[in-house]
Amino acid sequence: MSLLSPFIDTTPSTPRPGTDVLYATHPLPELGPGRYPALKPNEIALMFSGGIDSTATAIALAEQYDKVHLVTYKNGYGHYYHHRTTDKVAELNAKLGGKFVYTLISTKEHFDKILVSQVLKDYKEFKSGFIWFMGCKMAMHMRSAIYCMENGLRLMTDGSNSDTNEMVEQMLISLTMIRFFYESYGIDFGTPVYECTREESRKLISELGLPMGIKVMDRHLCIQPTCIAGELYYMPYLLFNKRVKHDEETVARFIDQKTPICDDVMRTYFRQKGVDFDDLLRHRREQLAALEGGASPAAPAASESTTT
């Protein structure tokens, strides 16, 4: 019997032809011409790896929302051990009474369009390996925006933390620009544990009785998927506390250059499903206006520093 039962339906959704969903514990949305989802005001999504920060975020969100959508991504390039995340979802549901639904999605095709297909050209322009990780994360954020629009969610979060802002995708400039990206699709993006210390996150997880893997210095091993490229790129920092330097202006220029590609990928995604993207977005904004009395919803417990 699956570890996930009896709290949620553990039968994986059968992927439709051409879908990028690899596994889901809930029915896949069925959008079509003029068939759009109603907003779910008390549900929220979280980009989830099963690591310390995203697990602490999941626990905190479960206290505030009726349902938390945990979404994990697989980029197809040296990205392994996603069963660890599935196990973490099972543990969370066992402790918190089935508050979580889970989806594993492949971003390989999206990542290819955003970066891989022109990685040599981009490397010549930006002269840094950060493009691999920022491009990968932008594919994840882009697909998260799609997920929110498909499932009627207005709130998206991740486990970004100031203690790990040596990672290009968790720099303030990156998070600020990503927040603006989500806003253009009627989605509020928050980073609930950005200002939390690692010790605070560990305490939250420990109090719930969840395992935290093998602790090596400030890292916890064997609890989340492994990205081989990331391990190699950040190894000097992990082993010798030597921070990888990223120029903010260069990072911002990269994100700005890739944002239109993300928008095009999103429009293509919905067009292939017979959905008019602009009509879907208009329908979504009408619901948001009705829900909020004309005001945009506030991001959930977001760090103020990511909104500047």
NUSERO-953648 format. One record per residue (C-alpha): residue in three letters; z, y, x. Coordinates in nm, 2 decimals, padded with zeros to 4 digits. Each point is the difference from the previous one (the first is absolute). Layout:
<rs>
 rest     up  north   east
  ALA      Z      Y      X
...
</rs>
This chain:
<rs>
 rest     up  north   east
  MET  00.00  00.00  00.00
  SER -00.08  00.35  00.13
  LEU  00.28  00.21  00.14
  LEU -00.11  00.28 -00.23
  SER  00.08 -00.18 -00.33
  PRO  00.18  00.03 -00.24
  PHE -00.01  00.38  00.02
  ILE -00.37  00.06 -00.02
  ASP -00.32 -00.19 -00.08
  THR -00.10 -00.16  00.33
  THR -00.35 -00.11 -00.09
  PRO -00.24  00.19  00.22
  SER -00.25  00.20 -00.19
  THR -00.35 -00.15  00.04
  PRO -00.20  00.25  00.20
  ARG -00.31  00.12 -00.18
  PRO -00.33 -00.02  00.20
  GLY -00.01  00.28  00.25
  THR  00.37  00.09 -00.03
  ASP  00.20  00.09  00.30
  VAL  00.32 -00.14 -00.15
  LEU  00.12 -00.31  00.19
  TYR  00.31 -00.07 -00.20
  ALA  00.19  00.15 -00.29
  THR  00.31 -00.09 -00.20
  HIS -00.12  00.20 -00.30
  PRO -00.33  00.02 -00.20
  LEU -00.27  00.21  00.16
  PRO -00.09  00.31 -00.20
  GLU -00.32 -00.02 -00.21
  LEU -00.16  00.34  00.01
  GLY -00.34  00.07 -00.14
  PRO -00.21  00.29 -00.15
  GLY  00.25  00.21 -00.19
  ARG  00.27 -00.26  00.04
  TYR  00.27  00.16  00.21
  PRO  00.37 -00.07  00.05
  ALA  00.28  00.18 -00.17
  LEU  00.25  00.16  00.25
  LYS  00.32 -00.19  00.06
  PRO  00.26  00.28  00.06
  ASN  00.28 -00.23  00.13
  GLU -00.20 -00.22  00.23
  ILE -00.08  00.08  00.37
  ALA -00.20 -00.15  00.29
  LEU  00.11 -00.06  00.35
  MET -00.21 -00.09  00.31
  PHE  00.20 -00.30  00.11
  SER  00.02 -00.19  00.32
  GLY  00.34 -00.16 -00.03
  GLY  00.13  00.18  00.30
  ILE  00.33  00.19  00.02
  ASP -00.13  00.33 -00.13
  SER -00.22 -00.13 -00.29
  THR  00.27 -00.24 -00.11
  ALA  00.26  00.27 -00.01
  THR -00.25  00.21 -00.20
  ALA -00.05 -00.28 -00.24
  ILE  00.37 -00.04 -00.06
  ALA  00.05  00.37 -00.06
  LEU -00.30  00.02 -00.24
  ALA  00.13 -00.30 -00.20
  GLU  00.30  00.21 -00.09
  GLN -00.21  00.27 -00.15
  TYR -00.30 -00.17 -00.16
  ASP -00.06 -00.28 -00.25
  LYS -00.26 -00.16  00.21
  VAL -00.11  00.04  00.36
  HIS -00.35 -00.11  00.11
  LEU  00.00 -00.13  00.35
  VAL -00.34  00.02  00.16
  THR -00.08 -00.16  00.34
  TYR -00.33  00.02  00.19
  LYS -00.19 -00.22  00.24
  ASN -00.26  00.18  00.22
  GLY -00.18 -00.31  00.13
  TYR  00.04  00.08  00.37
  GLY  00.29 -00.17  00.17
  HIS  00.23  00.04 -00.30
  TYR  00.21 -00.31 -00.06
  TYR  00.31 -00.15 -00.16
  HIS -00.03  00.15 -00.35
  HIS  00.21 -00.29 -00.14
  ARG  00.30  00.19  00.15
  THR -00.06  00.28 -00.25
  THR -00.03 -00.25 -00.29
  ASP  00.33 -00.15  00.10
  LYS  00.16  00.34  00.01
  VAL -00.12  00.07 -00.35
  ALA  00.16 -00.32 -00.12
  GLU  00.33  00.09  00.16
  LEU -00.01  00.34 -00.16
  ASN -00.07 -00.13 -00.34
  ALA  00.27 -00.26  00.03
  LYS  00.25  00.27  00.08
  LEU -00.12  00.27 -00.23
  GLY -00.10 -00.20 -00.31
  GLY -00.38  00.01  00.01
  LYS -00.05  00.37  00.04
  PHE -00.31 -00.05  00.22
  VAL -00.36 -00.10 -00.04
  TYR -00.21 -00.07  00.31
  THR -00.36  00.03  00.10
  LEU -00.17 -00.09  00.33
  ILE -00.33  00.18  00.05
  SER -00.27 -00.02  00.27
  THR -00.10  00.33  00.14
  LYS -00.25 -00.14  00.25
  GLU -00.31  00.12 -00.19
  HIS  00.16  00.35 -00.05
  PHE  00.12  00.02  00.36
  ASP -00.35 -00.09  00.12
  LYS -00.14  00.29 -00.19
  ILE  00.26  00.25  00.10
  LEU  00.02 -00.09  00.37
  VAL -00.12 -00.33  00.14
  SER -00.37  00.06 -00.07
  GLN  00.00  00.30  00.22
  VAL  00.30 -00.06  00.22
  LEU -00.18  00.06  00.33
  LYS -00.14  00.33 -00.12
  ASP  00.35  00.11 -00.12
  TYR  00.17 -00.11  00.32
  LYS -00.24  00.22  00.20
  GLU  00.08  00.29 -00.22
  PHE  00.38 -00.04 -00.03
  LYS  00.06 -00.17  00.34
  SER  00.31 -00.19 -00.12
  GLY  00.08 -00.34 -00.14
  PHE  00.20  00.16 -00.28
  ILE -00.32  00.00 -00.21
  TRP  00.04 -00.38 -00.06
  PHE  00.34  00.04 -00.15
  MET -00.06  00.32 -00.19
  GLY -00.32 -00.14 -00.13
  CYS  00.17 -00.32 -00.11
  LYS  00.28  00.19 -00.17
  MET -00.25  00.23 -00.18
  ALA -00.17 -00.31 -00.14
  MET  00.34 -00.12 -00.13
  HIS  00.07  00.34 -00.15
  MET -00.34  00.02 -00.16
  ARG  00.04 -00.34 -00.15
  SER  00.35  00.09 -00.12
  ALA -00.15  00.30 -00.18
  ILE -00.24 -00.24 -00.17
  TYR  00.29 -00.23 -00.09
  CYS  00.19  00.29 -00.16
  MET -00.30  00.10 -00.20
  GLU -00.07 -00.35 -00.11
  ASN  00.36 -00.08 -00.10
  GLY  00.09  00.33 -00.16
  LEU  00.25  00.10  00.27
  ARG  00.07  00.37  00.09
  LEU  00.23 -00.07  00.29
  MET -00.08 -00.15  00.34
  THR  00.24 -00.05  00.29
  ASP  00.02 -00.15  00.35
  GLY  00.28 -00.07  00.25
  SER -00.09  00.26  00.26
  ASN  00.30  00.10  00.20
  SER  00.07  00.28  00.25
  ASP  00.15 -00.25  00.24
  THR -00.35 -00.15  00.04
  ASN -00.21  00.32  00.00
  GLU -00.14 -00.10  00.34
  MET -00.25 -00.19 -00.22
  VAL -00.29  00.22 -00.08
  GLU  00.00 -00.09 -00.37
  GLN  00.36  00.11 -00.03
  MET -00.04  00.34  00.16
  LEU  00.08  00.29 -00.23
  ILE -00.36  00.13  00.02
  SER -00.13 -00.34 -00.11
  LEU  00.24 -00.03 -00.29
  THR -00.06  00.35 -00.11
  MET -00.38 -00.05 -00.01
  ILE  00.04 -00.34 -00.17
  ARG  00.22  00.17 -00.27
  PHE -00.28  00.25 -00.07
  PHE -00.25 -00.29 -00.02
  TYR  00.21 -00.17 -00.27
  GLU  00.04  00.32 -00.19
  SER -00.37  00.03 -00.05
  TYR  00.01 -00.31 -00.21
  GLY  00.30  00.09 -00.21
  ILE  00.25 -00.21  00.21
  ASP  00.32  00.12  00.16
  PHE  00.08 -00.15  00.34
  GLY  00.35 -00.03  00.13
  THR  00.18 -00.13  00.31
  PRO  00.35 -00.08 -00.14
  VAL  00.16 -00.12  00.32
  TYR -00.16  00.24  00.24
  GLU  00.33  00.17  00.09
  CYS  00.21 -00.31 -00.02
  THR  00.12 -00.15  00.33
  ARG -00.07 -00.35  00.09
  GLU  00.37 -00.08 -00.03
  GLU  00.00  00.13 -00.36
  SER -00.30 -00.22 -00.08
  ARG  00.16 -00.30  00.16
  LYS  00.32  00.05 -00.19
  LEU -00.19  00.02 -00.33
  ILE -00.18 -00.33  00.08
  SER  00.32 -00.17  00.13
  GLU  00.20  00.09 -00.31
  LEU -00.26 -00.18 -00.20
  GLY  00.03 -00.31  00.22
  LEU -00.36  00.00  00.11
  PRO -00.10 -00.14  00.35
  MET -00.12  00.25  00.26
  GLY -00.17 -00.23  00.24
  ILE  00.06  00.00  00.38
  LYS  00.13  00.34  00.13
  VAL -00.15  00.10  00.33
  MET  00.11  00.35  00.10
  ASP -00.08  00.21 -00.31
  ARG -00.25 -00.24 -00.14
  HIS  00.03 -00.29 -00.24
  LEU -00.25 -00.28  00.07
  CYS -00.14 -00.27 -00.22
  ILE  00.05  00.18 -00.33
  GLN -00.34  00.16 -00.06
  PRO -00.37 -00.06  00.08
  THR -00.11  00.05  00.36
  CYS -00.28  00.23  00.11
  ILE -00.12 -00.11  00.35
  ALA -00.17  00.33  00.07
  GLY  00.31  00.20 -00.10
  GLU  00.23 -00.22  00.22
  LEU -00.23  00.07  00.30
  TYR -00.05  00.37 -00.06
  TYR  00.37  00.08 -00.05
  MET  00.13 -00.25  00.26
  PRO  00.09  00.27  00.26
  TYR  00.22  00.16 -00.25
  LEU  00.16 -00.32 -00.12
  LEU  00.07 -00.13  00.35
  PHE  00.06  00.32  00.20
  ASN  00.07  00.27 -00.27
  LYS -00.31  00.18  00.12
  ARG -00.13  00.18 -00.30
  VAL -00.37  00.00 -00.07
  LYS -00.11  00.36 -00.03
  HIS -00.23  00.11 -00.28
  ASP -00.14  00.35 -00.03
  GLU  00.06  00.13 -00.35
  GLU -00.32  00.20 -00.02
  THR -00.20 -00.30  00.10
  VAL  00.17 -00.22 -00.25
  ALA -00.05  00.25 -00.28
  ARG -00.37  00.03  00.09
  PHE -00.04 -00.38 -00.02
  ILE  00.17 -00.02 -00.34
  ASP -00.20  00.29 -00.13
  GLN -00.32 -00.16  00.12
  LYS  00.08 -00.34 -00.17
  THR  00.13  00.14 -00.33
  PRO -00.35  00.04 -00.16
  ILE -00.08 -00.36  00.11
  CYS  00.31 -00.12 -00.18
  ASP -00.10  00.20 -00.31
  ASP -00.35 -00.16  00.01
  VAL  00.14 -00.35  00.03
  MET  00.23  00.06 -00.30
  ARG -00.29  00.12 -00.21
  THR -00.21 -00.29  00.10
  TYR  00.28 -00.24 -00.08
  PHE  00.03  00.12 -00.36
  ARG -00.37  00.04 -00.05
  GLN -00.05 -00.37  00.08
  LYS  00.24 -00.07 -00.28
  GLY -00.20  00.22 -00.24
  VAL  00.27  00.27  00.00
  ASP -00.09  00.37  00.01
  PHE  00.24  00.12  00.27
  ASP  00.01  00.37 -00.11
  ASP  00.06 -00.11 -00.36
  LEU  00.28 -00.23  00.11
  LEU  00.16  00.28  00.20
  ARG -00.04  00.24 -00.29
  HIS  00.17 -00.25 -00.23
  ARG  00.28 -00.04  00.25
  ARG  00.06  00.37  00.04
  GLU  00.02  00.05 -00.38
  GLN  00.27 -00.27 -00.02
  LEU  00.19  00.17  00.29
  ALA -00.02  00.33 -00.18
  ALA  00.13 -00.15 -00.32
  LEU  00.27 -00.19  00.18
  GLU  00.13  00.29  00.20
  GLY -00.07  00.28 -00.24
  GLY -00.27  00.14  00.22
  ALA  00.18 -00.03  00.33
  SER -00.07 -00.24  00.28
  PRO  00.26 -00.28  00.05
  ALA  00.23  00.03  00.30
  ALA -00.03 -00.25  00.28
  PRO  00.28 -00.25  00.00
  ALA  00.27  00.09  00.25
  ALA -00.26  00.12  00.25
  SER  00.11  00.16  00.32
  GLU -00.05  00.37 -00.02
  SER -00.14 -00.01  00.35
  THR -00.31 -00.19 -00.13
  THR -00.08  00.26 -00.26
  THR -00.03  00.30  00.23
</rs>
